[in-house]
């Protein structure tokens, strides 16, 4: 049975008392940066930090009494896992979740804390999914697919109904794609109400499974790749979701890792909104002008915020370097008392802040009697870095920027 508008509407009435109707505020800053009239649909504010609650809950509420008594099993890199764990536990249903070995610790811990029994297996989602299916058959558990299930797709589609109510005159929606459950449900709901609204799907360049499926006319398995958008790291599009994408989605675009990281940082700085990689790909597509949209009233789905803090720290640091707010200079100077003082005096005059220093007397082609110092600086931008480099050159220091 194909998902219909009526399925999505039924799902909305079924789950609305248990799911947060996330806000969709307008962003002046992002509108200026993208050239669109941007509204952010903040489903990262759900109880478990992602939109997956909608589909998981709709599926759980559709189970028979015997299925609830026996228990459920799912495979997930994190967000579907937490959604199933939370809503199953709330209803006294035992859940077992199979997660890939490399799943971020924050997602593994959260899933266990929500009451699920966590099993770590496989190097990627596909291997974890195969194990979950095997265990489900062996132990009589109901398998809850993260995207290729009509009830799950309909549940995710409730976001589309909310957007139509929240944004008068909505003209476009930009949606992240992994297996296609979210975009399939949202596109169906929106297009069946207003076919003029454009729906744009976004995947990471490293795992373009839905794009390849539309090109081939059937699901194909793409090679495994690591990505910071682990929530949409799906190697094969769904059998049920592909027809929905073919029917309702107007455009599919790809973004790379640096573009995703940049979108995460911009959401954090400009909107005070924390997004994981999968939750930021839709904005990344707009920021990089990957779509053919032009001055539309556009909803951008920020669909998840469960990011590992160590990854976030690396993204922030790389973003500062890219923006010219942090740099590292390798400077040659004579190895004598007072040499470092003279150098830091010049740096102080430029009003840059020294974050870290490292001396080396044996490498980098250092002459006897000389030394090299790597200096990491907080700066005000690329023009400030150029000013610092000029002052060092004028003072006779040989130096280079380290990327």
Buried (B, 14 or more C-beta within 10 A) or exposed (E): EEBBBEBBBBBBEBBBEBBEBBEBEEBEEBBEBBBBBBBBBBBBBBBBBBBBBBBBBBBBBBBEEEBBEBBBBBBBBBBBBBBBBBBBBBEEBBBBBBBBEEBBEBBBEBBBEBBBBBBBBBEBBBBBBBBBBBBBEEEEBBBBBBBBBBBBBBBBBBBBBBBBEBBEEBBBBBBBBBBBBBBBBBBBBBBBBEEEBBBBBBBBBBBBBBBBBBEEEEBEEBEBBEBBBBBBBBBBBBEBBBBBBEEBBBBBBBBBBBBBBBBBBBBBEBBEBBBBBBBBBBBBBBBBEBBEBEEBBBBBBBBBBBBBEEBBEEBBEBBBBBBBBBBBBBBBBEBEEEBBEEBBEBBEEBEBEEEEBEEEEEEEEBEEEBBBBBBBBEBBEEEBBEBBBEBBEEEEBEBEEEE
